[in-house]
Amino acid sequence: MAAAFDLTSIRRGEMKDPEVFPGDTVVVDGSGNKKTQRDLMQSLPLASIFLAL
C-alpha cells in the first residue's frame, strides 16, 4: 500500500501526522529549489579556491 501526504499541511496542523509502523518505508520527495540551493552551498567552498588565486 502507498500513500502521499502534504508535509506543509501536517506542519501547520491542518492534517494529523500519519501513523508510521515498524517495517514501513518512508520516501520524502524533496523540493527542486532546495536541492539547487544545497548544491550551490556545497560548491561555494570549492569556488573560493579559485577566488584566492
C-alpha positions in Angstrom: 0.0 0.0 0.0 1.2 3.5 -0.7 0.0 6.9 0.4 1.1 10.5 -0.1 1.0 13.3 2.5 1.4 17.1 2.3 4.2 17.8 4.8 3.3 21.6 4.8 -0.2 20.9 5.9 1.0 18.5 8.6 3.4 21.1 9.9 0.7 23.7 10.0 -1.6 21.4 12.0 -4.1 21.2 9.1 -3.6 17.4 8.8 -2.8 14.9 11.5 0.5 13.1 11.5 0.4 9.9 9.5 0.9 6.7 11.5 4.3 5.0 10.8 4.7 1.4 11.8 7.8 -0.8 12.1 8.8 -2.0 8.7 7.3 0.9 6.9 9.3 2.6 4.2 9.1 6.4 4.1 10.1 8.3 1.0 10.4 12.1 1.0 10.2 13.9 -2.3 12.4 16.9 -1.9 11.9 20.3 -3.4 13.9 21.0 -6.5 14.7 24.5 -5.3 16.0 23.2 -2.0 18.3 20.7 -3.9 19.6 23.5 -6.1 20.3 25.7 -3.0 22.1 22.8 -1.2 24.2 22.0 -4.3 25.1 25.7 -4.6 26.1 26.0 -0.9 28.2 22.8 -1.2 30.0 24.2 -4.2 30.8 27.6 -2.6 33.9 26.4 -0.7 35.2 25.0 -4.0 34.6 28.3 -5.7 36.6 30.2 -3.0 39.7 28.3 -4.1 39.6 30.0 -7.5 38.9 33.4 -6.0 42.1 33.1 -3.9 44.2 32.7 -7.0 
